[in-house]
Amino acid sequence: MVQVTLKSLTKPFHFNIKWKQLFHMFYIEPVLFVLVFSHSLSGTIMKNEIIYQTCIVVYHYNESDCIKLGTRNVTGYLQEIETEVQPYAADLSMIRTLLESIVPLFCGIFVGSWSDHYGRKPLLLVSMIGFSFTYVIAAIVCAISRYYPVNPWYYILPVLPHSILGGNCVFSVAAFCYISDITDTKTRPYRMISFEVFLALGLTSGSFLSSFVYAATNATTTFAISGILMVLITSYVAIVVPESLPIKTTNEKDTNVEIIKDKCCHDLAISCAFSENHLKLTKDKMNAFEANEKKYEDFQEIKLDKTEYNGGTDGCGDQERKRDIKEDNDKKKTASLFSYVHVKDMWITSFKKRPCYDRSIIILITGTIFLSYFVWDGIVGVFYLFVREKFQWSIRDFTFYETVSHVVLLIGSVIGFLILRKFFHLSVVTLALLAFASEVLRSFVQGIASEPWHLYLAIGLGFFKGMGGPMCRTIISNIIPATDLVLCKEHYEKVLK
């Protein structure tokens, strides 16, 4: 049995989408842009402040010496200070990262199933409130440190608001599900790439402006700018962004394909059948293939939640099965946010048996993205410290490198998807493989870099790296029913955390 949705991943993708249809409900992308812009504007400055405060407060070096750390041509005595301070700063940054990951992981267990009944907008709003408080508190702590000695561990405080309120995990689940609610299989790959483009634009502009804003003002002002932007975009989410579930419901009523595919075994078999003879089989072989399909459909057991369905029985008309589904839905609707029902629902939906090896595909893709995030998150935590110590890079050197990196990834994602997909008709799976191969080359060259230009060479080798995430999310969203999408996205984000 071969799914229609899987065929859509390999057939040519024609450019016959109307712009109005493609950019319908274009609300999430501006929110993402402001969020990553604020983070990129303040991220490197926060690391620099942690090193500076560690040097002064923890190791009690002179302020005149500590302020020179991270400047060009640091040698001798200052290099020894840098070497001594960095391990302590790295440990503190690791604690920040753990707080940003562990607490949102717990929240992510529950929010996906909850949002399937109560909406995506509450999750967006709550996560953005957390980010707003983060930058406001960072600005306050930094301002106090200008007048009084402040232990660098106080920089843990800004992490707490967005960690407690879900952070990146909750925002990602809400954003991806929002896009999936308002798109179909034809427009979804483009919106996923659009999501990645705005992500790259925010990172690029934030990294580029970071050193200039810091040089023209100070760390407190930089954090304050990020805080003001986050407050404004949070107000935008509260006032302007509509709820996507009504749009999703309308689309499902119009097409009535995904719901039938999820709830009706006979219709599932019909949906998964070949509509065309793509394999160009002879008539006899085609008849034999259809007979095997019928045999498979009649005898395979498909487990849906608590019930098991055999093809030879009454099927969709089974009243007992309908009653069980209705009872389960009623329990989900009345369950509180931290109810075990959401955990159970997510687990069953993520790992239940699916036709055509769909369950294995979902698990393998999630594992692939997990490895990619594992490498990326590990590099982010120490890369700034690495280039400071090995190449004596200043903040401007590092932010320029980040800007070039984000620009190349942006160009690679757009060119790779539009040109390779449109003119060469490469499948989504092929583009994902190309992206991860590019990422392997980039990571290898970064690991053996002994000169600064090696890092820029690695950027070029990772030209197509940015396509990996959008293509994998597109595959997942195309091979599972809409009713299961939010729960699988929730499991996906939980594994990545």
N, C-alpha and C positions, 0 to 999 in steps of 0.2 A: 504494500500500500504506500503510495507516494502522495504527500499533501500538496494541495494547490498552492499553499503559502510557500512551501519549499521550492516549487517551480518558479515562483515569482522572484526568488533570489538569484536564479541562474539565467532567466530569459532577459533579452535586451530591454533596457529601460528607456522608453521613448520620451522625448521632451514635449509632451502635449498637455502640460499642466498650466492652468491659468494662474497668473500672478495673484489675483484676488483670492483664489482657492489656496494657493501655497502659503500666503501670509495672513490667512484668516486667524483671528485671535492671537495676534502678534504681541503678546504681553510679557511673556516670560523672559525673552531675550534681553530687553532693557534692564530688567531686574538683575539678571546674571551679569551683565556688563558692569553695572555700578558695584555689585558685590565684589567681583574679582578685581576691579580697578582699585577699590578701597583697600583690599587685602594686599595687592601688589604694591600699592603706594606706600604702605606702612610696614610690610613684612620684613624687608631687609633692614629698615630703620630700627625695628624692634630687636632684631638680632644684634645690631650694633650697640643699642642701648644696654642690652643684657651684658655684653662684654665690657662695656665702659663702667657700668655700676659694679660688676664683679671685680674689676681692677681696682676701683677706688675703695669700696666698702669691705669686700671680703679679704683682699690681699693688701690693702692699705698703701698702695703706691701713690705717688704724687699725681695730682690731677693734670699737671702739665705733661707728664709722661703718658698717662692713660689716654688723653685726648689725641695723642699722635698715633695711637694704634689704628691700623686700617688705612694709613696714608701710604703714599708711594715711598719705595726705597727704605723700608724699615730694616735696620741692621743692628747688629751688636746687642746692646743692652735692651733695646725695645723689642727685639726679636725674642729674647729670652722671656720677657714679660708676656708676650703674645703666646708663646708655647706653654707657659705656666697657667695662663688664664683660660685658654680655650677648652681644656677638658672639663673644668667646672661649668663653663657656659654651655657646653654640649650636654652635660647631665641635666641642667635646668631646662634646656630646650626639649630634651627627651621627655621630661615630666609633663611639660606643656602639651606635647604631642599625644602622650598617653591620655591625658584628661580630655583632649579634643576627640579622642577615638572611643574610649571605653564607655563613657557615659552616653554619648549618642548611639552607641551600639545597643545599649539597653532600651533606649527610647525607640530605636528602629525596629525592635521586635514587635511592637504593638501598633505603631502609627499607620502602617500600610493598610491593614485590614480595616482599621478605624476610619481612615480617609475614604475608603471605598463606599462608606455609607454616609459620612458627614461632610465630605468634600476635601479638595486639595487646598483651597484658599486658607483655611485655618492653619494648616501646616506651614504654608509659605509665610503667613503673617507672624506666627510664633517664632520661626527660625530667624526671620529678619529682625524681630525685636531683640533677640539674643545677640545678633551681630552688632546692632546699634549700641547696646549697652557695653559690648566688648571694647569698642573704640573710644567711647566716652570715658570709661574707667581707665583705659590706657593713657589717655590725655591727662586725666587727673593725677595719676601716679607719676607720670613723667614731669608734670608741672611741680609737684611737691618735691621731686628729687632735685630740682634746681635750687631749692632753698634749704633742704634738710637732707642728710644722708639717708638713702632708702636702700634697704637690702634688695638685691635683684630678685629674691624669691617673691617679692610683692608683685612682680610681673606675672605671677601665676593668676592673680585675681582677675585680670581682664579675660582670661580664658573661660572662667566659670559660667558667665551668663549664657553664652552660645553653646557651651557644652551641656548644661542642664536642660536647655530648651531644644536640644537635638542637633544643632550645628549643621555641618555639611551633609550628614546622613539624612536628616529630615528634609532639608532643602532639596537634595538630589532626588529623593523619592517623590516629593511633591512635584518638582519641575518636570521630570521625565514622564510621570503619569499624566500631568497636565497636557503635555505635548501629545502623548498617545491618545488622550481623550478627544482631542480636537482634530486629529489627522487620520488618514486612512493609509493603507499599505503603499499607495502611490506617492503621497506627499510626505510620508514620515521620514524617509531617508534624507530628503532635502531639509526638513526641519531639524533633524539631528545634526546635519552638517552646519546649518545656520546656528544652532546652539553652540557648536564647537567654534565657529567663526567669531561669535560674540565673546566667547570665553577667551580666545586668542587676542582679540582686540582690547579687551579689558586688561589682560595681563601685559600686553605690549605697551599700551599707553601709560598704565600705572608704573611699570618698571622704568620707562623712559623719563617720566616726570619726577620720579622719586628722588633721585640725587639732586635735581635742580631745586625742588621745593625744600629739601633738607638744607641745601647750601644757602638758599635765600632766607630761610626762616630758622626753624629748629625742630627737634623731634616732637615737642608738644604741639606745635602748630600742625605738623604733618598728621599726627593722630587725630587732632581736632577736625581737620578737613575730612578725613575718612569717617569720623563720627557724624558730622553734619550730612554728608552724602548718604549715609546709611539711614539716618532719621528721615530724610526726604524720600528715599526710595521705599521705606517702610510705609510712609503715608500714602505713597502711590499704590502700593499693594492693597492697603486697606480701603482706599476710595475708588480706584479706577479698575483694578483687575477683577474680572467677574469669575464666578465659580464655573468650573468646566464640566461638572457632572451632568447638568441639564443638556449641554451640547452633546455629551457622550450618549445620553439616553435618546436624544432625538436621532442621532446617527444610527444607533442600534435599531430603532423602530423603523427607520427608512430602509436599511439594508436587511436586517433580521437574519444575517448570516452568522455572525459570531456567536450569538446566543443559541441558535439552532445547533451550531457545531459543538457547543459545549454541553448542551442538555439532551440532545436527541441522538441516540446511537445510529439509527437508520440514516438520519440526515448527515451524520458524521461520515458514514461510509460513502454517501453520495458526494459529499464535499471533497473527499479525498481521492475520488476516482479520477482517472485520466479523462480530460475532456477532448484531448487530441492525441493522435498517435505520434508523440514526440520521438519515440525510440525507433520509429519506422519498422515495426514488426510486420511479418506477413500475416495474412488473415487467420491462418490456423494457429500461429503462435499468439496472436492477439486474443483469439477465442479461449485458448488455454490459459492465458494470463488473466482474462476476466473471470474464468471459472475458479482459478486459485484465489482471486480477489474475493469472490462471493463466499468461498469456503472459509477464508480468513475472517471475513466479516461475521459469518454465522457462528463461529466457534470461539473467537477470541473474547476473553473477559476484559471489560473495561471498568476499572474501579473508580467511582466518583464519590468522594467524601466517604460516607459510611456504607454506601450501598454498592453492590456488584451487579452488573448487568450482563446477561447472556443474550447473544444475538437472536436465539431462537424463541425468546419469550415475547411478552406483549410490548416491550420497548417503551416508547415515550408515553404510551397510554397507561402505564402502570401507576395506579393511584397511590399505592403505598410509597413508591419512590418519590412521587410529587409531594406527598405529605411530609416525608423526611426532609426533603430539600426546603420546603416552606418553614418547617420547624427550625432548621439550622439558620436560615436567613433571619427569622424572628429573633433568635438568640443573639446573632451578630448585631442586629439593629439596637437591641436593648442592652447590650453589654457595655460596661464602662471602658474607659480608655485603657486601663491596665488590667484587663480581664484576660484570663487564660484562653478564652475563646479565640482571640486574635492570634495568639501564638499557635494554637492548634490549627487554625484555618490557614495560616501562612505555611506551616510545615507540610500539611496535607497537600496544599496546592502546589508547592514547589517540588515535591518528590512523588506525587502520585503517578501511576502508570499512564503513559500517553502513547498514541499510535505513532508509527514511523520513527521510532527512536527519539522522539522529541524530548523526553526526559533526559536522555544521555546528552543530547545536544545542549540543552540548557545548562546542565552541570559542567560540561566541558568548557563552554563559553565563559561561564562564571569563573571557573578555575583559571582560564587564560587571562582574563582581565585582572583576577586577583594577583597573579604573578607580575603583571605589568605594573599595577599599583604598588605592589610590594617593593619593586625596584625603584619606582619613581619617588615614593614617600621616603625610602631610605636615603636616596640621594639628596632630596630637598633638605633634610635635617642637618646634613653636615657639609654640603657642597660649598656654601659661603665660607665656612671655616677653613675648608680645604684650599680654596683659591687665595684666601688671605694669607695663610701660612706658607704655601708653596710658591705662589707667584707674586705675593705682596700686592694684591689687588686692592684698590680703594673701593668705596661704595659706588662711585661713578663707573669704574671699570666693570664691576660686577653687574650693575643695572644695565649698562650698555650691552654686555654679553647676553643678559636675559632678554633684552629688547630684540636683539638680532635673532635669538632662538625662537621667540614667539612669532616674529614676522615670518621666518622660514616655515614654521609649522602651519601658520595660517595659509600661506601661499601653497604649501604642499597639500593641505587638506582640500582647498578649493580646486586647485588644478587637478589633483589626483582623482577627486570624485567626479567633477564635471567632465573632464577630458577623457580620462580612462573609462569612465562609465558610459558616456554618451557615444564617443567615436570608436572606442575599442570594445565596447559591450562587455566589459569585465563584470563578473558577478560580485555581489556584496562580500561573499566568502573570499574570493580572490583578492579583493581590495584589503580585507582584514589581514590576510596572510602577508601581503606586501607591506602593510603598515608594521606588523610585528617583526618582519625580517629587517626592516629599516631601523626599528628600535634596537634590535640586537646589535647591529653594526655600530650605532651611536654609543650604546653603553660600553661596548668593547673598547672603542677608541678613547672614550672618557677615562676608562680604567687604567690605560697604559700611557696617558698623556704626561709628557715631561716638559713640554713647552706650551705657552698660551695658545699658539696657533693650532695646536692639536685639538683643543676644545672647539674651535671654530670649524675645523674639519669634521668633527663629530656632529655638529649641527647640520652640515650639508649631507652627511650620510643618513641622518634621521629625517630626511625631507618629507617622507610620507608617514611619519610616526603618528601624526595627529588624526589619521583616519581610523585607527584601530578601535577606539572607544565608540564612536558613532556607528560604525559598521556592526560591531557586536551587539549594541543595544538595538539596532534595527533588526538584526536576525532574531533576537529574543522576542521583540514586540510583534514580529510577523508570523512566528510559528506557534504562538499561544493565543487562546481566545481572549477577547477584551475583558471578560469577567475575571480571568485569572491574572491579568497583566499586573495589577497593582501589587498583588501578593508576591509574584515572582520578582518584581522590581525591588520590593522590600527585602526579600531574601538576598538578592543580588547585592544591594547596598550594605546589608549586614555582614556578608562575607567579606566585602572589600574593607570594611572597617576593622 
